[in-house]
Amino acid sequence: MHSIFTQMQKMMLTKTSDLSLLQSFYGTEIFPIPDVLNIQGQRCLNGSVSIEGNKVSSVTMIAASLLTTEPVILKHSPDMLDHLVLCQCLAQMGADVTYMEQTLQLSCRQVHLENSLPVETFNSVHGTIYLLPTLLIRHGWVQLPRNQGGCNIGVRPIEPMVEVLQMLGAKVVLGETIEASVPSSGLKGCHIQLNLCYGVKNNKFISSATKTALLAGVLANGETVIEGAYWGRFIIDLCSFLRSMGAQIEGEGTRCIRIQGVTSLHGTHFTVPSDPQVLSTYIGAVAVTGGQVHFQQASLTGMDVEVAAFRSMGISIEQNADTIVVICKERLRPVVLTTETLPTDVGPIFAVLMSLADGPSSLEEVIWEHRFGYASQLRYMGGLNNEHQRTLYCTGVPTLRAAPVHAPDLRSAAALVLAGLSAQGTTQITGTSHLVRGYANLPQKLNALGANIQPVFGDLA
């Protein structure tokens, strides 16, 4: 696959560009996306690979660039579809956007709302919804399509974001579009009790609500307190980014975040931390194939739960400076996990490891009601699993066998790639275009470590 930005930015990331070009060029010779991956399994992985910047974190950072008129420079910015779509939206509204050598430069000085954003493009990824709070703060009024983007793994409610904005004083009208306005006195900081609204356990509501409160609260009048805040890595990253722009935030990584509103934010040069979901995927790849791999530009910060789970299964993980060394030489041990604490996006990766573990394992999914779309595909490959309510039970087998399978969503696609790497024979996976939304050149990087993954395009699939 070619770089998304480098192949298309001259045509697309301009103030006068037509958003229909996204559909015209995406999936063509300019930026080919494989319809199918053929994976020859049971090849040991060795070598080194760099881990890209955090996708989820940088999506909200791109949206947050609207909170200043000064340039924002994101180093170690990942090259993937969600970012292209967001940058295209900003360019359509007048922003200057350039991307080169993993550095994204954004200047939103001339952004205006005269040009509407086409629904199809806006809804093609979930991350565009975070333009709602930032455009609202920037202009005092905004009307956007009602976003339905993202993987089909469950209902993605917009109401938590709306309720947070309303608590801060915004007027929001929900219909076929989302229309929001700020009173003449501006937004006012308040006590947002997400734990009372949505409960104290992990759930799908608190992540978007926390990000919205942060993006809107940094420029609100007075103090905003978020009780029951989401604590994950991308919240920590977003707070660090906003603080580099002059925001006053404390408490990220805990269930209580305090924001003291400021009158303005300035530009920043910020390095996007490595992506824990991507790193977990590569660790999983080593685990199912064996070998030793060094991961560059990587960090285990904020990955305590994932690392503990990997190590409990028998995987050696050690960090020296910004290099992580992963070794797996023996059959995996079984484990019991829940996305109450484990990030939901890495659940499918662990499900593949559980399928090969020496004994019974289980994975409880508390966030997304349709997350187990990959489970039936693993059964086609000889995996022994069954679903009961919100838990996947796996009995490990010594090896999986190759079969034609289909990836229904992004994380399922990554999981099935790992299953193919471990299987006897050549596995054919359809639905692999999902990968471009969350990984920068995953097949190519795995091939550099010793895998044999062949993409198949268009009519050849």
N, C-alpha and C positions, 0 to 999 in steps of 0.2 A: 504494500500500500504506500502511496505517496503521502507526504505531509499535507494535512488539510489546508492549513493556512498558506504555506509557501506555494502551493499549486494554484490557489484560488484568490488570494488576497488582492492581487492587482485588479482582478475583474470584479470582486465582490465588495471588499471593504473600502468603499468610497461613499462620499456623501450622496452621490446621485445614483448609487447602484440599485438595481431592481431585485427585490427579495425573491422574485420568481426564479432568479438564477440559481438559488440554492437547490430547488427541485430539478432544474435543468441540468446542472453539472454534477450534483451529488450522485454517486453510483455510476459515473461514466468513465471514459478513458482518462479524463483529467484527474479524477479521484476515484479509482476503481475500488469497489467493495466486494469481497468474495461472497457469493451466494452459498457456497459450500466449502467446508474444510475437510480434506482427507488426511487423517492422522495415522501414521504407522506407529504402533505402540511399543512399549517396553524398551525404550532407548534411554540409557542413563544420562542424566544431565550434569554437566560440569562446566566451570568457567565463571565469568563475571558479567553482570548486567546492571545498568543504572535504573533506578526507580523514579518514575515521573512525579511531578507535583500533584497534590491532592485535588482530585476533580471536584468533589463536593464543596471543599473549602473555597477553591478559586472561582467557582460559579457565583457564590455570593459576593466575593471580592470584586468581580467584574461588575455586578449590579451596583455595588457600593461605590464604584468610581463616579457615579452620578452625584454623590454627596459633596463633591468639590469641583471647582472650576479649574483647578490646577492639575498638571499631568500626574497620572498614576502609572508606575512601571512595576510589572509583576515578573520577576525572574523565576526560572524553573517552572514556567507555566506549561501545563500539559497541552499536547496537540491532539484535540479530539472534537467530535461533532458538537457537543453541548456548548463548548466555548465558541465555536464558529457561529452558531445560531445566535448566541447572546451578543457577540461582537457585531454580527450583521444587523441586529436590531439597533444597537447603539449607533452604528454607522448610518443607518437609515434615518435616524433622528438628528444627525449632524455631527456626531463625534468623529474624531480622527483616531483611527485604529491601525496599528502596524504590529506585525509579529515576525520575529526573526531569531533563530538560534535560541529557542525556548524563552524568549523575552517578549512579553506583551506590553505594548505602550498604548495607553488610553488617554485621550484628552477630550473632556466633555464640556469645554467652555461654550461651544456654540450649539448645544443640544436644544431642540425645540420639539413640540408635539404636533406640529401641523401635519406631518406624514404619519398616517395610521399604520399599524403593524398588521400584516395579513394574518388571519386566524390560523391558517394551515402551518405557516412558519412558526408563529408564536407558540402553537400547541405541539410542535414537533419534539420538544424537550421540556422537562419539568422545570428546569432552572429559570426559565424566563419569568416565572411567577414572582421572583424576587425583585423584578423591576417595579412591582406594585408599590412597596413602601418607599423605594428610593426615588422614583419619579414623583410620587406624591409629595415627599419632602422637598424635592427640587423645585417643583412648579406650583405646589399648593392645590393641584387638581390633576386627576388622571382618569382616563377611561381605557381599559384594556380588555382583550378577549378573556373569557372565563377559561383559564388554562386547564386542559385535560391531558397534558403531556406526561411522559415518563412510561416506565414499564407497566404492563397490565398484571400487577401482582396484588391489587386490591384498590379500594376506594381511596382517593387522595382528597380529603376534605379541604376546602378553602376557608371554611368558617373559623378555624382557630386564628388564622392570620387576620381575618376581618374583625374578630372580637378584640384582638390586641389593639388594632388601629382605633377601634371605637373607644376602648378604655383610655387611650391617649388623647381622645377628643376629636378624632376624624369622623366625618359623616360618610358612610359607605352604603351604596345601593347595589344589591346583587340581582342580576337578571341574566340575560344572555351574555351580557358584558359585566365587568366590575367597574363601577364609577365611584370615585372617592374624592373628598375635598377636605381641606384643612381650614378651621375657622381663622378669622383675621388675626386673632391673638396667638395663633400658632398651636402646635401640639403641647400638651402639658404632661410632665412626668407623673407617674402614679405607681401604686402598688399592684402589680399583676400577679395574681395567685393561681398559677397554672395547676398547682397541686389540688386546689379546690375545684377547679373547672374540669380537670381530666384525670384526677387521681394521682397517687404517689408512685405508681408503678410505671415502668417504661411503656410508651405507647406511641402511635403514629402522629398524635396531635402536638406533642410538646416540642418536637424538633423545629417545625416550621414556625410555631408560635414564638419560640425563643429567638430564632433568627430575625423574625419581623420586629420583635421588641427591641433587639439590638440595633437594627438598621434605622428604626424610627426614633428610638430613645436617645441616641447620641446627640441629636440636634433639637430635642424637645426642651421645653423650659422646665428647669428643676430636676429633681431626682426621680429616676425610675428604678424600682426594685422588682426583680423577677424571682418569685418564689416557685419552687418546683421546676426550675430551669433544666433544659437538657444539658448534659455534662460531657458530651462526646468530643472527639478530637477536632471535628470541623468547627465546633463552637469556640474551642480554644484558639484555633487558627484565625477565625473571623475576629475575635476580640483582639488578638495581637495585631492584626492588620489595621483595624479601626483605631487602636491605640497609636499606631505609627502615623496615623493621620491627625492625631491630636485629641482623640476621644478619651474620656475619663471613665474607665471601666475596671471593676475589680470583682473577683469571685468566680471567674470562668473555670470550668472543671468541677465546680461544686453545684449543688442544687439551688444556690442563691447568688444571683448576680446583681450588682449595683452599678447604675449608670448615672453619672452627673452630666446633665446636658451642657453642651458648649454652644457658642454662637456660630462657629464655623469650623470646617475641617480643611486641612491643607493636603497637598499632594504627597506622594510617598514613593520610595523605592523599597519594594518588599520582596523577599524570597519566599515562594510558596513551599511549605514543608512537604515532605514525601507523602505519597498516598498509601495509607495503611491497608486499604482493600487490595490495591495492586500488589503490595509486598506480601500480603497473606496469600494471594493467588500463586505467586512464585514460590513461596515456602511450601504451599500445597503441592506444587508441581515437583519439587525436589522430594517431598515425602512419598509420592506415589511412584516415582521412578528410581529413587536412590541417587546417590552421588553427593557432590559438594559444590555449592555455588556461593560466590561472593557478591553481595548486593551493594552497589555504590550509591552515593547520594541518598542514603536511607537512614531512617531513625525508628527506634522502637518506642519513642515517647508517645504516651497515650494508648499503648497497645498491651497493657498489662494482662487483660483478660485473654486476648488472642494468644499471646506468647505463653501464658500459663497453660492454655489448652493444648497448644502444639507440643510443648515440652511434656505434658502428661501423656501424650500419645507416643513419646519416644523420640521426638525430633530435637536435635541439638541446635540451639540458636545462641550465638554470641555476637556482641557488638564491640568493635574497636573503632573509636572516632566515628566517622560517617560511613563505615563499612560494616556490614552484617554478614557473618558466615553461617550458613545453614548446612547441616550434614544429617543424612538419614540412611542408615545401613541395615536396619532390621525391620521386621514386620510391625506395623502400627498397633498400639494398644487401644482398647475401647475407651469411650468417654461419654459422659452425660453432660449436655450443654443446654442452655436456654438463652434466647435473645433478650431476656430481661436484663442480662449483663453483656452478653456477646453481641457485637454489632450485627444487625440483621443481614447486611450485605455479604458477610463472610460465612453465613450459615450454609449456603450451597457448597462452598469449598470444603467445609468440614464434613458435609454429608458424603462427599466422595471418599474422604479419608476414612469415615466410619464404615463405608461399604467394603473397605479392604482390611479393616482392623480385625484383630484376633479375638472376636467375641462380640456380644451385643452392645449397642450404643443407642443413644436417643438424642434428639434435637427438638426442643420446644420453640415454636415461633409465636411470639406474642404481639408482633407488629403488623405483619401483612397476612391477610386471610387467604391469599392465593400464592403464597411464596413457594409451595412445594411442586411447582410445575415440572421440575426436573426429575422428580422421584420416579415417575413412570418410565422415563427414558433410561434411568439407571437400571430399572428392572429388565428392560430390553437387552441390556448388556450383561445380564446375569446377576445384578445386585439383588440382595434380599432385603426388602424394606416394605413397610406398610404404614399408612397414616391413620391416626386416631385423633379426632378433634384437631388440636393445634400442635400435635407432636408427631415427628417422624421417627419410627423405630427401625434400626438397621442391624442386621446380623452379618458380620463381615465374612467375605469369601476370600480365598487365596488370590484369585485374580479375576478381573472382568474380561469379557470377550467382546470383540469388535461387533458393531451392529450399526445400521442406519438410524440416527436419532435426530430429533429436532429441538432447538433451543427456543423456548417461548419468551425469554427476556434476557437482559444483559447478564445478570449474575448466573443464571442457568447456563448461558453460553460459555462462560468461563469455567463453570463446574464440569460441563461436558467435555471441554478441551482437556481438562485434567483426567477425566475418566478415559478419554481416548489415548492419552499419553501412557496410561497404565495398562491398557487392554492388550490382549493377544490379537494380532491381526491389524487390519486397517479400518478405522472407524470413520464413517461419513457423517458429518454434522451439517444440517441445514439450519438457517436462522442465525448464521454467524455474523451478519451485518450488525447485530446488536453490539458486538464488541467495540466498534468504533466510538460508541458513546461513553465508554469507561476505561479504555486501554489504548495506549499509544503503541501501535505496532506489536501487539502481543505475539502473533504467530512468528514474525521475523525474529523477535528477541529469543523466543524459545528455541527456534532453529539454530540460532547462534550458540546456544548452550548444548546442542546435540540432538534436539528433537527433529522429527521429519514431518512437517506440516505443509501440505500443498493446497494452495487456494484454487478454487474452481469458479470461474466467472460466467454469468449470463447463460447463454444457450448451451454451454459445455456442462452445466451442472446436471 
